[in-house]
Amino acid sequence: MTVTRGPKSKAVLVADALREEIRRMQPGERLPTQRELADRFGYAGQTVQNGLAMLRAEGVIESAGNLGNFVSGGGAQEGVSVEIKEIRSQIQALTERVAELESRSAAGGA
């Protein structure tokens, strides 16, 4: 995949190059990480992120948070569900920890 220079913004060039690559990919297939793409294109991470945002807005790719970006129409939703369950578990553990600390504080302060 190559990015050709021209009057378009760098983010648009990234989106165009990725769109071409995505045409050869299967739905649900994971894209390279933002860092890998930044290295590949030689652009800043924010520029690549902006290009990916364009593709998400077009519905070409779907984001699954920390799991990455996936070609639309595939298994990205399952990854999001797993991530939501993990976040809920972490929130529950933090809630229990806060309750424990509040209990200790109330017992010590009374």
C-alpha positions as CSV (number, residue, x, y, z in Angstrom):
1,M,0.0,0.0,0.0
2,T,1.4,3.4,-0.9
3,V,0.4,6.9,-0.2
4,T,0.8,9.2,-3.1
5,R,1.4,12.9,-2.3
6,G,-1.0,15.4,-3.7
7,P,-3.4,18.2,-2.9
8,K,-5.3,16.0,-0.5
9,S,-4.7,16.1,3.3
10,K,-2.5,13.4,4.7
11,A,-5.4,11.9,6.6
12,V,-7.4,11.6,3.3
13,L,-4.4,9.9,1.7
14,V,-4.2,7.4,4.5
15,A,-8.0,6.7,4.3
16,D,-7.8,6.3,0.5
17,A,-4.8,3.9,0.7
18,L,-6.5,1.9,3.5
19,R,-9.8,1.8,1.6
20,E,-8.0,0.2,-1.3
21,E,-6.4,-2.4,1.0
22,I,-9.7,-3.1,2.7
23,R,-11.2,-4.1,-0.6
24,R,-9.0,-7.2,-0.5
25,M,-9.8,-8.1,3.1
26,Q,-12.6,-10.1,4.5
27,P,-15.4,-8.7,6.8
28,G,-14.3,-9.0,10.4
29,E,-10.6,-9.0,9.5
30,R,-8.4,-6.9,11.8
31,L,-6.5,-3.9,10.4
32,P,-2.9,-3.2,11.5
33,T,-2.6,-1.1,14.7
34,Q,-2.5,2.6,14.5
35,R,1.2,2.6,15.4
36,E,2.0,0.1,12.7
37,L,0.1,2.2,10.2
38,A,1.9,5.4,11.3
39,D,5.2,3.6,10.8
40,R,4.1,2.3,7.4
41,F,2.9,5.6,6.1
42,G,5.5,7.7,7.8
43,Y,2.9,10.0,9.3
44,A,2.1,11.0,12.9
45,G,-0.3,8.8,14.8
46,Q,-2.9,11.6,14.9
47,T,-2.9,11.8,11.1
48,V,-3.5,8.0,10.9
49,Q,-6.2,8.2,13.6
50,N,-8.0,10.9,11.5
51,G,-7.8,8.7,8.4
52,L,-9.3,5.8,10.4
53,A,-12.0,8.1,11.8
54,M,-13.0,8.9,8.2
55,L,-13.3,5.2,7.4
56,R,-15.4,4.6,10.6
57,A,-17.7,7.4,9.6
58,E,-18.2,5.9,6.2
59,G,-19.0,2.5,7.8
60,V,-16.0,0.9,6.1
61,I,-14.4,-0.2,9.4
62,E,-15.6,-0.7,12.9
63,S,-13.7,0.1,16.1
64,A,-13.6,-2.4,18.9
65,G,-11.8,-0.1,21.3
66,N,-8.4,-1.5,22.5
67,L,-9.0,-4.6,20.3
68,G,-8.4,-2.5,17.2
69,N,-10.2,-1.7,14.0
70,F,-12.0,-4.3,11.9
71,V,-13.4,-4.5,8.4
72,S,-17.1,-3.9,8.7
73,G,-19.6,-6.7,8.5
74,G,-17.7,-9.2,10.6
75,G,-16.8,-10.3,14.1
76,A,-15.8,-6.9,15.6
77,Q,-19.1,-6.9,17.6
78,E,-18.1,-10.0,19.5
79,G,-14.8,-8.3,20.5
80,V,-16.7,-5.3,21.7
81,S,-18.9,-7.5,23.9
82,V,-15.9,-9.2,25.4
83,E,-14.4,-5.8,26.1
84,I,-17.6,-4.5,27.7
85,K,-17.7,-7.6,30.0
86,E,-14.1,-6.9,31.0
87,I,-14.8,-3.3,31.8
88,R,-17.9,-4.2,33.9
89,S,-15.8,-6.7,35.8
90,Q,-13.1,-4.0,36.5
91,I,-15.8,-1.5,37.6
92,Q,-17.3,-4.1,40.0
93,A,-13.8,-4.7,41.5
94,L,-13.2,-1.0,41.9
95,T,-16.7,-0.5,43.5
96,E,-15.9,-3.2,46.0
97,R,-12.5,-1.7,46.8
98,V,-14.1,1.8,47.3
99,A,-16.7,0.3,49.6
100,E,-14.0,-1.4,51.6
101,L,-12.0,1.8,52.0
102,E,-15.1,3.8,53.0
103,S,-15.9,1.2,55.6
104,R,-12.4,1.4,57.0
105,S,-12.5,5.1,57.0
106,A,-15.9,5.2,58.8
107,A,-14.7,2.7,61.4
108,G,-11.5,4.6,62.1
109,G,-13.1,8.0,62.1
110,A,-15.9,7.2,64.5
